[in-house]
Amino acid sequence: MTFKTENDFCYGMFYTDNQGDFVIIAKEDRSALGNQVQLLL
């Protein structure tokens, strides 16, 4: 699952294991992410 806020790009992942259910969310500043994409291009 991905979503955007005004200033951030977020990616979430849901998984289960023998300890229970978990949601992991990673957040990156959109301007920093844009700079990294430009470097890759």
PDB file of all heavy atoms in Angstrom:
ATOM      1  N   MET A   1       0.849  -1.167   0.000  1.00  0.00           N
ATOM      2  CA  MET A   1       0.000   0.000   0.000  1.00  0.00           C
ATOM      3  C   MET A   1       0.900   1.236   0.000  1.00  0.00           C
ATOM      4  O   MET A   1       1.867   1.298   0.743  1.00  0.00           O
ATOM      5  CB  MET A   1      -0.873  -0.019   1.248  1.00  0.00           C
ATOM      6  CG  MET A   1      -1.613   1.271   1.473  1.00  0.00           C
ATOM      7  SD  MET A   1      -2.696   1.273   2.892  1.00  0.00           S
ATOM      8  CE  MET A   1      -1.538   1.512   4.194  1.00  0.00           C
ATOM      9  N   THR A   2       0.601   2.176  -0.852  1.00  0.00           N
ATOM     10  CA  THR A   2       1.327   3.442  -0.855  1.00  0.00           C
ATOM     11  C   THR A   2       0.339   4.591  -0.746  1.00  0.00           C
ATOM     12  O   THR A   2      -0.815   4.477  -1.145  1.00  0.00           O
ATOM     13  CB  THR A   2       2.158   3.630  -2.144  1.00  0.00           C
ATOM     14  OG1 THR A   2       1.287   3.658  -3.262  1.00  0.00           O
ATOM     15  CG2 THR A   2       3.170   2.516  -2.309  1.00  0.00           C
ATOM     16  N   PHE A   3       0.792   5.683  -0.179  1.00  0.00           N
ATOM     17  CA  PHE A   3      -0.020   6.894  -0.107  1.00  0.00           C
ATOM     18  C   PHE A   3       0.907   8.092   0.046  1.00  0.00           C
ATOM     19  O   PHE A   3       2.074   7.947   0.378  1.00  0.00           O
ATOM     20  CB  PHE A   3      -1.047   6.825   1.032  1.00  0.00           C
ATOM     21  CG  PHE A   3      -0.461   6.632   2.404  1.00  0.00           C
ATOM     22  CD1 PHE A   3      -0.198   7.709   3.220  1.00  0.00           C
ATOM     23  CD2 PHE A   3      -0.183   5.356   2.872  1.00  0.00           C
ATOM     24  CE1 PHE A   3       0.331   7.526   4.487  1.00  0.00           C
ATOM     25  CE2 PHE A   3       0.331   5.157   4.135  1.00  0.00           C
ATOM     26  CZ  PHE A   3       0.598   6.243   4.949  1.00  0.00           C
ATOM     27  N   LYS A   4       0.365   9.259  -0.252  1.00  0.00           N
ATOM     28  CA  LYS A   4       1.138  10.497  -0.180  1.00  0.00           C
ATOM     29  C   LYS A   4       0.459  11.452   0.777  1.00  0.00           C
ATOM     30  O   LYS A   4      -0.759  11.496   0.868  1.00  0.00           O
ATOM     31  CB  LYS A   4       1.220  11.156  -1.551  1.00  0.00           C
ATOM     32  CG  LYS A   4       1.930  10.334  -2.590  1.00  0.00           C
ATOM     33  CD  LYS A   4       1.876  11.025  -3.945  1.00  0.00           C
ATOM     34  CE  LYS A   4       2.480  10.136  -5.004  1.00  0.00           C
ATOM     35  NZ  LYS A   4       2.364  10.741  -6.335  1.00  0.00           N
ATOM     36  N   THR A   5       1.274  12.221   1.479  1.00  0.00           N
ATOM     37  CA  THR A   5       0.777  13.359   2.231  1.00  0.00           C
ATOM     38  C   THR A   5       1.280  14.604   1.513  1.00  0.00           C
ATOM     39  O   THR A   5       1.916  14.500   0.464  1.00  0.00           O
ATOM     40  CB  THR A   5       1.281  13.330   3.691  1.00  0.00           C
ATOM     41  OG1 THR A   5       2.698  13.482   3.697  1.00  0.00           O
ATOM     42  CG2 THR A   5       0.900  12.030   4.392  1.00  0.00           C
ATOM     43  N   GLU A   6       1.043  15.748   2.077  1.00  0.00           N
ATOM     44  CA  GLU A   6       1.479  16.982   1.424  1.00  0.00           C
ATOM     45  C   GLU A   6       2.992  17.012   1.220  1.00  0.00           C
ATOM     46  O   GLU A   6       3.479  17.460   0.195  1.00  0.00           O
ATOM     47  CB  GLU A   6       1.050  18.189   2.249  1.00  0.00           C
ATOM     48  CG  GLU A   6       1.329  19.510   1.589  1.00  0.00           C
ATOM     49  CD  GLU A   6       0.766  20.662   2.379  1.00  0.00           C
ATOM     50  OE1 GLU A   6      -0.341  20.536   2.912  1.00  0.00           O
ATOM     51  OE2 GLU A   6       1.454  21.681   2.465  1.00  0.00           O
ATOM     52  N   ASN A   7       3.743  16.493   2.197  1.00  0.00           N
ATOM     53  CA  ASN A   7       5.203  16.581   2.133  1.00  0.00           C
ATOM     54  C   ASN A   7       5.916  15.233   2.059  1.00  0.00           C
ATOM     55  O   ASN A   7       7.132  15.201   1.917  1.00  0.00           O
ATOM     56  CB  ASN A   7       5.732  17.324   3.359  1.00  0.00           C
ATOM     57  CG  ASN A   7       5.231  18.745   3.423  1.00  0.00           C
ATOM     58  OD1 ASN A   7       5.209  19.435   2.423  1.00  0.00           O
ATOM     59  ND2 ASN A   7       4.809  19.175   4.594  1.00  0.00           N
ATOM     60  N   ASP A   8       5.186  14.137   2.185  1.00  0.00           N
ATOM     61  CA  ASP A   8       5.833  12.837   2.306  1.00  0.00           C
ATOM     62  C   ASP A   8       5.219  11.796   1.384  1.00  0.00           C
ATOM     63  O   ASP A   8       4.050  11.877   1.017  1.00  0.00           O
ATOM     64  CB  ASP A   8       5.717  12.311   3.744  1.00  0.00           C
ATOM     65  CG  ASP A   8       6.336  13.251   4.748  1.00  0.00           C
ATOM     66  OD1 ASP A   8       7.511  13.589   4.584  1.00  0.00           O
ATOM     67  OD2 ASP A   8       5.628  13.645   5.696  1.00  0.00           O
ATOM     68  N   PHE A   9       6.045  10.807   1.026  1.00  0.00           N
ATOM     69  CA  PHE A   9       5.599   9.619   0.313  1.00  0.00           C
ATOM     70  C   PHE A   9       5.706   8.464   1.304  1.00  0.00           C
ATOM     71  O   PHE A   9       6.745   8.311   1.949  1.00  0.00           O
ATOM     72  CB  PHE A   9       6.484   9.363  -0.906  1.00  0.00           C
ATOM     73  CG  PHE A   9       6.109   8.119  -1.659  1.00  0.00           C
ATOM     74  CD1 PHE A   9       5.019   8.128  -2.507  1.00  0.00           C
ATOM     75  CD2 PHE A   9       6.825   6.958  -1.504  1.00  0.00           C
ATOM     76  CE1 PHE A   9       4.663   6.983  -3.197  1.00  0.00           C
ATOM     77  CE2 PHE A   9       6.479   5.814  -2.188  1.00  0.00           C
ATOM     78  CZ  PHE A   9       5.397   5.827  -3.031  1.00  0.00           C
ATOM     79  N   CYS A  10       4.650   7.667   1.434  1.00  0.00           N
ATOM     80  CA  CYS A  10       4.623   6.608   2.438  1.00  0.00           C
ATOM     81  C   CYS A  10       4.321   5.256   1.798  1.00  0.00           C
ATOM     82  O   CYS A  10       3.567   5.170   0.843  1.00  0.00           O
ATOM     83  CB  CYS A  10       3.555   6.906   3.484  1.00  0.00           C
ATOM     84  SG  CYS A  10       3.747   8.504   4.276  1.00  0.00           S
ATOM     85  N   TYR A  11       4.934   4.214   2.347  1.00  0.00           N
ATOM     86  CA  TYR A  11       4.713   2.855   1.889  1.00  0.00           C
ATOM     87  C   TYR A  11       4.422   2.009   3.116  1.00  0.00           C
ATOM     88  O   TYR A  11       5.166   2.049   4.103  1.00  0.00           O
ATOM     89  CB  TYR A  11       5.956   2.327   1.171  1.00  0.00           C
ATOM     90  CG  TYR A  11       5.804   0.904   0.700  1.00  0.00           C
ATOM     91  CD1 TYR A  11       5.133   0.630  -0.483  1.00  0.00           C
ATOM     92  CD2 TYR A  11       6.305  -0.149   1.432  1.00  0.00           C
ATOM     93  CE1 TYR A  11       4.975  -0.675  -0.920  1.00  0.00           C
ATOM     94  CE2 TYR A  11       6.152  -1.449   1.006  1.00  0.00           C
ATOM     95  CZ  TYR A  11       5.483  -1.707  -0.172  1.00  0.00           C
ATOM     96  OH  TYR A  11       5.318  -2.993  -0.595  1.00  0.00           O
ATOM     97  N   GLY A  12       3.340   1.254   3.075  1.00  0.00           N
ATOM     98  CA  GLY A  12       2.969   0.400   4.195  1.00  0.00           C
ATOM     99  C   GLY A  12       2.909  -1.055   3.776  1.00  0.00           C
ATOM    100  O   GLY A  12       2.609  -1.386   2.631  1.00  0.00           O
ATOM    101  N   MET A  13       3.231  -1.935   4.724  1.00  0.00           N
ATOM    102  CA  MET A  13       3.205  -3.365   4.465  1.00  0.00           C
ATOM    103  C   MET A  13       2.595  -4.066   5.666  1.00  0.00           C
ATOM    104  O   MET A  13       2.957  -3.788   6.812  1.00  0.00           O
ATOM    105  CB  MET A  13       4.636  -3.867   4.249  1.00  0.00           C
ATOM    106  CG  MET A  13       4.744  -5.315   3.883  1.00  0.00           C
ATOM    107  SD  MET A  13       6.452  -5.751   3.535  1.00  0.00           S
ATOM    108  CE  MET A  13       6.870  -6.538   5.069  1.00  0.00           C
ATOM    109  N   PHE A  14       1.652  -4.978   5.412  1.00  0.00           N
ATOM    110  CA  PHE A  14       1.009  -5.759   6.461  1.00  0.00           C
ATOM    111  C   PHE A  14       1.497  -7.190   6.371  1.00  0.00           C
ATOM    112  O   PHE A  14       1.585  -7.753   5.282  1.00  0.00           O
ATOM    113  CB  PHE A  14      -0.512  -5.725   6.284  1.00  0.00           C
ATOM    114  CG  PHE A  14      -1.246  -6.616   7.244  1.00  0.00           C
ATOM    115  CD1 PHE A  14      -1.504  -6.194   8.522  1.00  0.00           C
ATOM    116  CD2 PHE A  14      -1.666  -7.877   6.854  1.00  0.00           C
ATOM    117  CE1 PHE A  14      -2.168  -7.017   9.414  1.00  0.00           C
ATOM    118  CE2 PHE A  14      -2.337  -8.707   7.726  1.00  0.00           C
ATOM    119  CZ  PHE A  14      -2.584  -8.275   9.018  1.00  0.00           C
ATOM    120  N   TYR A  15       1.880  -7.757   7.501  1.00  0.00           N
ATOM    121  CA  TYR A  15       2.255  -9.167   7.484  1.00  0.00           C
ATOM    122  C   TYR A  15       1.908  -9.823   8.810  1.00  0.00           C
ATOM    123  O   TYR A  15       1.741  -9.154   9.827  1.00  0.00           O
ATOM    124  CB  TYR A  15       3.731  -9.361   7.136  1.00  0.00           C
ATOM    125  CG  TYR A  15       4.698  -8.973   8.226  1.00  0.00           C
ATOM    126  CD1 TYR A  15       5.198  -9.939   9.103  1.00  0.00           C
ATOM    127  CD2 TYR A  15       5.133  -7.679   8.387  1.00  0.00           C
ATOM    128  CE1 TYR A  15       6.090  -9.607  10.102  1.00  0.00           C
ATOM    129  CE2 TYR A  15       6.022  -7.332   9.375  1.00  0.00           C
ATOM    130  CZ  TYR A  15       6.505  -8.295  10.232  1.00  0.00           C
ATOM    131  OH  TYR A  15       7.380  -7.960  11.213  1.00  0.00           O
ATOM    132  N   THR A  16       1.801 -11.126   8.784  1.00  0.00           N
ATOM    133  CA  THR A  16       1.527 -11.906   9.990  1.00  0.00           C
ATOM    134  C   THR A  16       2.665 -12.906  10.198  1.00  0.00           C
ATOM    135  O   THR A  16       3.307 -13.348   9.253  1.00  0.00           O
ATOM    136  CB  THR A  16       0.204 -12.681   9.873  1.00  0.00           C
ATOM    137  OG1 THR A  16       0.275 -13.567   8.773  1.00  0.00           O
ATOM    138  CG2 THR A  16      -0.975 -11.740   9.674  1.00  0.00           C
ATOM    139  N   ASP A  17       2.923 -13.210  11.449  1.00  0.00           N
ATOM    140  CA  ASP A  17       3.844 -14.278  11.788  1.00  0.00           C
ATOM    141  C   ASP A  17       3.356 -14.947  13.063  1.00  0.00           C
ATOM    142  O   ASP A  17       2.243 -14.694  13.515  1.00  0.00           O
ATOM    143  CB  ASP A  17       5.286 -13.770  11.884  1.00  0.00           C
ATOM    144  CG  ASP A  17       5.539 -12.837  13.050  1.00  0.00           C
ATOM    145  OD1 ASP A  17       4.665 -12.709  13.934  1.00  0.00           O
ATOM    146  OD2 ASP A  17       6.615 -12.249  13.110  1.00  0.00           O
ATOM    147  N   ASN A  18       4.188 -15.792  13.663  1.00  0.00           N
ATOM    148  CA  ASN A  18       3.738 -16.517  14.845  1.00  0.00           C
ATOM    149  C   ASN A  18       3.589 -15.631  16.079  1.00  0.00           C
ATOM    150  O   ASN A  18       3.059 -16.069  17.093  1.00  0.00           O
ATOM    151  CB  ASN A  18       4.672 -17.697  15.129  1.00  0.00           C
ATOM    152  CG  ASN A  18       6.085 -17.257  15.432  1.00  0.00           C
ATOM    153  OD1 ASN A  18       6.444 -16.101  15.225  1.00  0.00           O
ATOM    154  ND2 ASN A  18       6.907 -18.179  15.892  1.00  0.00           N
ATOM    155  N   GLN A  19       4.046 -14.377  16.011  1.00  0.00           N
ATOM    156  CA  GLN A  19       3.910 -13.430  17.111  1.00  0.00           C
ATOM    157  C   GLN A  19       2.656 -12.563  16.987  1.00  0.00           C
ATOM    158  O   GLN A  19       2.289 -11.876  17.921  1.00  0.00           O
ATOM    159  CB  GLN A  19       5.140 -12.527  17.179  1.00  0.00           C
ATOM    160  CG  GLN A  19       6.429 -13.248  17.453  1.00  0.00           C
ATOM    161  CD  GLN A  19       6.536 -13.706  18.887  1.00  0.00           C
ATOM    162  OE1 GLN A  19       6.153 -12.985  19.801  1.00  0.00           O
ATOM    163  NE2 GLN A  19       7.046 -14.912  19.082  1.00  0.00           N
ATOM    164  N   GLY A  20       2.027 -12.534  15.796  1.00  0.00           N
ATOM    165  CA  GLY A  20       0.828 -11.725  15.594  1.00  0.00           C
ATOM    166  C   GLY A  20       0.831 -11.028  14.249  1.00  0.00           C
ATOM    167  O   GLY A  20       1.565 -11.396  13.346  1.00  0.00           O
ATOM    168  N   ASP A  21      -0.001  -9.990  14.140  1.00  0.00           N
ATOM    169  CA  ASP A  21      -0.131  -9.198  12.916  1.00  0.00           C
ATOM    170  C   ASP A  21       0.637  -7.894  13.094  1.00  0.00           C
ATOM    171  O   ASP A  21       0.602  -7.273  14.152  1.00  0.00           O
ATOM    172  CB  ASP A  21      -1.602  -8.873  12.640  1.00  0.00           C
ATOM    173  CG  ASP A  21      -2.432 -10.121  12.407  1.00  0.00           C
ATOM    174  OD1 ASP A  21      -1.856 -11.152  12.022  1.00  0.00           O
ATOM    175  OD2 ASP A  21      -3.651 -10.056  12.608  1.00  0.00           O
ATOM    176  N   PHE A  22       1.300  -7.463  12.010  1.00  0.00           N
ATOM    177  CA  PHE A  22       2.114  -6.261  12.080  1.00  0.00           C
ATOM    178  C   PHE A  22       1.891  -5.385  10.856  1.00  0.00           C
ATOM    179  O   PHE A  22       1.613  -5.884   9.769  1.00  0.00           O
ATOM    180  CB  PHE A  22       3.608  -6.618  12.134  1.00  0.00           C
ATOM    181  CG  PHE A  22       3.978  -7.387  13.360  1.00  0.00           C
ATOM    182  CD1 PHE A  22       3.950  -8.773  13.349  1.00  0.00           C
ATOM    183  CD2 PHE A  22       4.348  -6.731  14.516  1.00  0.00           C
ATOM    184  CE1 PHE A  22       4.288  -9.490  14.477  1.00  0.00           C
ATOM    185  CE2 PHE A  22       4.683  -7.444  15.651  1.00  0.00           C
ATOM    186  CZ  PHE A  22       4.658  -8.828  15.630  1.00  0.00           C
ATOM    187  N   VAL A  23       2.019  -4.067  11.041  1.00  0.00           N
ATOM    188  CA  VAL A  23       2.003  -3.103   9.945  1.00  0.00           C
ATOM    189  C   VAL A  23       3.293  -2.302  10.049  1.00  0.00           C
ATOM    190  O   VAL A  23       3.609  -1.746  11.092  1.00  0.00           O
ATOM    191  CB  VAL A  23       0.786  -2.156  10.029  1.00  0.00           C
ATOM    192  CG1 VAL A  23       0.856  -1.100   8.945  1.00  0.00           C
ATOM    193  CG2 VAL A  23      -0.506  -2.941   9.951  1.00  0.00           C
ATOM    194  N   ILE A  24       4.036  -2.270   8.959  1.00  0.00           N
ATOM    195  CA  ILE A  24       5.276  -1.499   8.884  1.00  0.00           C
ATOM    196  C   ILE A  24       5.035  -0.354   7.907  1.00  0.00           C
ATOM    197  O   ILE A  24       4.560  -0.560   6.794  1.00  0.00           O
ATOM    198  CB  ILE A  24       6.445  -2.359   8.363  1.00  0.00           C
ATOM    199  CG1 ILE A  24       6.629  -3.608   9.209  1.00  0.00           C
ATOM    200  CG2 ILE A  24       7.719  -1.542   8.275  1.00  0.00           C
ATOM    201  CD1 ILE A  24       6.995  -3.353  10.643  1.00  0.00           C
ATOM    202  N   ILE A  25       5.358   0.866   8.328  1.00  0.00           N
ATOM    203  CA  ILE A  25       5.190   2.040   7.462  1.00  0.00           C
ATOM    204  C   ILE A  25       6.536   2.747   7.350  1.00  0.00           C
ATOM    205  O   ILE A  25       7.181   3.043   8.350  1.00  0.00           O
ATOM    206  CB  ILE A  25       4.126   3.007   8.009  1.00  0.00           C
ATOM    207  CG1 ILE A  25       2.769   2.308   8.034  1.00  0.00           C
ATOM    208  CG2 ILE A  25       4.064   4.274   7.170  1.00  0.00           C
ATOM    209  CD1 ILE A  25       1.661   3.120   8.639  1.00  0.00           C
ATOM    210  N   ALA A  26       6.957   3.000   6.108  1.00  0.00           N
ATOM    211  CA  ALA A  26       8.168   3.776   5.841  1.00  0.00           C
ATOM    212  C   ALA A  26       7.747   5.100   5.221  1.00  0.00           C
ATOM    213  O   ALA A  26       6.844   5.149   4.388  1.00  0.00           O
ATOM    214  CB  ALA A  26       9.084   3.016   4.890  1.00  0.00           C
ATOM    215  N   LYS A  27       8.396   6.179   5.639  1.00  0.00           N
ATOM    216  CA  LYS A  27       8.035   7.514   5.162  1.00  0.00           C
ATOM    217  C   LYS A  27       9.289   8.230   4.676  1.00  0.00           C
ATOM    218  O   LYS A  27      10.335   8.164   5.307  1.00  0.00           O
ATOM    219  CB  LYS A  27       7.392   8.296   6.312  1.00  0.00           C
ATOM    220  CG  LYS A  27       6.964   9.692   5.954  1.00  0.00           C
ATOM    221  CD  LYS A  27       6.262  10.355   7.107  1.00  0.00           C
ATOM    222  CE  LYS A  27       7.264  10.951   8.043  1.00  0.00           C
ATOM    223  NZ  LYS A  27       6.709  11.882   9.009  1.00  0.00           N
ATOM    224  N   GLU A  28       9.179   8.883   3.514  1.00  0.00           N
ATOM    225  CA  GLU A  28      10.305   9.623   2.944  1.00  0.00           C
ATOM    226  C   GLU A  28       9.819  10.998   2.498  1.00  0.00           C
ATOM    227  O   GLU A  28       8.733  11.130   1.934  1.00  0.00           O
ATOM    228  CB  GLU A  28      10.883   8.865   1.754  1.00  0.00           C
ATOM    229  CG  GLU A  28      12.040   9.546   1.064  1.00  0.00           C
ATOM    230  CD  GLU A  28      13.295   9.606   1.906  1.00  0.00           C
ATOM    231  OE1 GLU A  28      13.565   8.661   2.647  1.00  0.00           O
ATOM    232  OE2 GLU A  28      14.005  10.631   1.829  1.00  0.00           O
ATOM    233  N   ASP A  29      10.623  12.000   2.758  1.00  0.00           N
ATOM    234  CA  ASP A  29      10.318  13.352   2.313  1.00  0.00           C
ATOM    235  C   ASP A  29      10.251  13.364   0.791  1.00  0.00           C
ATOM    236  O   ASP A  29      11.143  12.862   0.119  1.00  0.00           O
ATOM    237  CB  ASP A  29      11.407  14.306   2.815  1.00  0.00           C
ATOM    238  CG  ASP A  29      11.110  15.734   2.452  1.00  0.00           C
ATOM    239  OD1 ASP A  29      11.476  16.137   1.325  1.00  0.00           O
ATOM    240  OD2 ASP A  29      10.522  16.439   3.277  1.00  0.00           O
ATOM    241  N   ARG A  30       9.169  13.918   0.238  1.00  0.00           N
ATOM    242  CA  ARG A  30       8.974  13.897  -1.219  1.00  0.00           C
ATOM    243  C   ARG A  30      10.071  14.644  -1.962  1.00  0.00           C
ATOM    244  O   ARG A  30      10.492  14.223  -3.042  1.00  0.00           O
ATOM    245  CB  ARG A  30       7.608  14.473  -1.568  1.00  0.00           C
ATOM    246  CG  ARG A  30       6.478  13.528  -1.192  1.00  0.00           C
ATOM    247  CD  ARG A  30       5.143  14.155  -1.393  1.00  0.00           C
ATOM    248  NE  ARG A  30       4.786  14.097  -2.806  1.00  0.00           N
ATOM    249  CZ  ARG A  30       3.634  14.488  -3.287  1.00  0.00           C
ATOM    250  NH1 ARG A  30       2.711  14.952  -2.467  1.00  0.00           N
ATOM    251  NH2 ARG A  30       3.377  14.415  -4.563  1.00  0.00           N
ATOM    252  N   SER A  31      10.565  15.746  -1.418  1.00  0.00           N
ATOM    253  CA  SER A  31      11.618  16.486  -2.116  1.00  0.00           C
ATOM    254  C   SER A  31      12.920  15.689  -2.125  1.00  0.00           C
ATOM    255  O   SER A  31      13.635  15.674  -3.126  1.00  0.00           O
ATOM    256  CB  SER A  31      11.830  17.861  -1.487  1.00  0.00           C
ATOM    257  OG  SER A  31      12.266  17.747  -0.153  1.00  0.00           O
ATOM    258  N   ALA A  32      13.241  15.009  -1.039  1.00  0.00           N
ATOM    259  CA  ALA A  32      14.448  14.168  -1.003  1.00  0.00           C
ATOM    260  C   ALA A  32      14.321  13.007  -1.964  1.00  0.00           C
ATOM    261  O   ALA A  32      15.273  12.660  -2.655  1.00  0.00           O
ATOM    262  CB  ALA A  32      14.703  13.669   0.419  1.00  0.00           C
ATOM    263  N   LEU A  33      13.159  12.414  -2.028  1.00  0.00           N
ATOM    264  CA  LEU A  33      12.919  11.302  -2.964  1.00  0.00           C
ATOM    265  C   LEU A  33      13.038  11.785  -4.406  1.00  0.00           C
ATOM    266  O   LEU A  33      13.638  11.118  -5.241  1.00  0.00           O
ATOM    267  CB  LEU A  33      11.550  10.690  -2.704  1.00  0.00           C
ATOM    268  CG  LEU A  33      11.209   9.438  -3.491  1.00  0.00           C
ATOM    269  CD1 LEU A  33      12.185   8.311  -3.171  1.00  0.00           C
ATOM    270  CD2 LEU A  33       9.796   8.979  -3.169  1.00  0.00           C
ATOM    271  N   GLY A  34      12.505  12.961  -4.693  1.00  0.00           N
ATOM    272  CA  GLY A  34      12.613  13.530  -6.037  1.00  0.00           C
ATOM    273  C   GLY A  34      14.055  13.786  -6.432  1.00  0.00           C
ATOM    274  O   GLY A  34      14.444  13.534  -7.582  1.00  0.00           O
ATOM    275  N   ASN A  35      14.853  14.260  -5.494  1.00  0.00           N
ATOM    276  CA  ASN A  35      16.287  14.485  -5.763  1.00  0.00           C
ATOM    277  C   ASN A  35      16.995  13.175  -6.076  1.00  0.00           C
ATOM    278  O   ASN A  35      17.824  13.109  -6.979  1.00  0.00           O
ATOM    279  CB  ASN A  35      16.964  15.173  -4.576  1.00  0.00           C
ATOM    280  CG  ASN A  35      16.494  16.598  -4.396  1.00  0.00           C
ATOM    281  OD1 ASN A  35      15.995  17.220  -5.320  1.00  0.00           O
ATOM    282  ND2 ASN A  35      16.651  17.114  -3.187  1.00  0.00           N
ATOM    283  N   GLN A  36      16.670  12.106  -5.353  1.00  0.00           N
ATOM    284  CA  GLN A  36      17.287  10.815  -5.600  1.00  0.00           C
ATOM    285  C   GLN A  36      16.889  10.271  -6.981  1.00  0.00           C
ATOM    286  O   GLN A  36      17.727   9.712  -7.682  1.00  0.00           O
ATOM    287  CB  GLN A  36      16.882   9.824  -4.519  1.00  0.00           C
ATOM    288  CG  GLN A  36      17.484  10.143  -3.166  1.00  0.00           C
ATOM    289  CD  GLN A  36      16.969   9.231  -2.078  1.00  0.00           C
ATOM    290  OE1 GLN A  36      16.111   8.391  -2.293  1.00  0.00           O
ATOM    291  NE2 GLN A  36      17.507   9.402  -0.882  1.00  0.00           N
ATOM    292  N   VAL A  37      15.635  10.464  -7.367  1.00  0.00           N
ATOM    293  CA  VAL A  37      15.183  10.005  -8.683  1.00  0.00           C
ATOM    294  C   VAL A  37      15.923  10.761  -9.776  1.00  0.00           C
ATOM    295  O   VAL A  37      16.355  10.166 -10.765  1.00  0.00           O
ATOM    296  CB  VAL A  37      13.646  10.174  -8.827  1.00  0.00           C
ATOM    297  CG1 VAL A  37      13.217   9.958 -10.260  1.00  0.00           C
ATOM    298  CG2 VAL A  37      12.927   9.220  -7.899  1.00  0.00           C
ATOM    299  N   GLN A  38      16.105  12.055  -9.616  1.00  0.00           N
ATOM    300  CA  GLN A  38      16.832  12.843 -10.612  1.00  0.00           C
ATOM    301  C   GLN A  38      18.269  12.362 -10.769  1.00  0.00           C
ATOM    302  O   GLN A  38      18.807  12.315 -11.869  1.00  0.00           O
ATOM    303  CB  GLN A  38      16.798  14.335 -10.252  1.00  0.00           C
ATOM    304  CG  GLN A  38      15.458  14.974 -10.421  1.00  0.00           C
ATOM    305  CD  GLN A  38      14.962  14.884 -11.857  1.00  0.00           C
ATOM    306  OE1 GLN A  38      15.701  15.100 -12.806  1.00  0.00           O
ATOM    307  NE2 GLN A  38      13.704  14.537 -12.003  1.00  0.00           N
ATOM    308  N   LEU A  39      18.900  11.996  -9.657  1.00  0.00           N
ATOM    309  CA  LEU A  39      20.270  11.478  -9.726  1.00  0.00           C
ATOM    310  C   LEU A  39      20.308  10.155 -10.493  1.00  0.00           C
ATOM    311  O   LEU A  39      21.250   9.894 -11.235  1.00  0.00           O
ATOM    312  CB  LEU A  39      20.839  11.280  -8.319  1.00  0.00           C
ATOM    313  CG  LEU A  39      21.200  12.551  -7.564  1.00  0.00           C
ATOM    314  CD1 LEU A  39      21.572  12.218  -6.121  1.00  0.00           C
ATOM    315  CD2 LEU A  39      22.348  13.261  -8.257  1.00  0.00           C
ATOM    316  N   LEU A  40      19.302   9.325 -10.308  1.00  0.00           N
ATOM    317  CA  LEU A  40      19.261   8.038 -11.012  1.00  0.00           C
ATOM    318  C   LEU A  40      19.009   8.202 -12.506  1.00  0.00           C
ATOM    319  O   LEU A  40      19.496   7.418 -13.308  1.00  0.00           O
ATOM    320  CB  LEU A  40      18.189   7.141 -10.413  1.00  0.00           C
ATOM    321  CG  LEU A  40      18.495   6.620  -9.004  1.00  0.00           C
ATOM    322  CD1 LEU A  40      17.272   5.905  -8.431  1.00  0.00           C
ATOM    323  CD2 LEU A  40      19.701   5.702  -9.017  1.00  0.00           C
ATOM    324  N   LEU A  41      18.229   9.226 -12.864  1.00  0.00           N
ATOM    325  CA  LEU A  41      17.941   9.451 -14.281  1.00  0.00           C
ATOM    326  C   LEU A  41      19.155   9.994 -14.983  1.00  0.00           C
ATOM    327  O   LEU A  41      19.446   9.748 -16.095  1.00  0.00           O
ATOM    328  CB  LEU A  41      16.762  10.419 -14.441  1.00  0.00           C
ATOM    329  CG  LEU A  41      15.424   9.869 -13.972  1.00  0.00           C
ATOM    330  CD1 LEU A  41      14.371  10.966 -14.055  1.00  0.00           C
ATOM    331  CD2 LEU A  41      15.022   8.679 -14.797  1.00  0.00           C
TER     332      LEU A  41
END
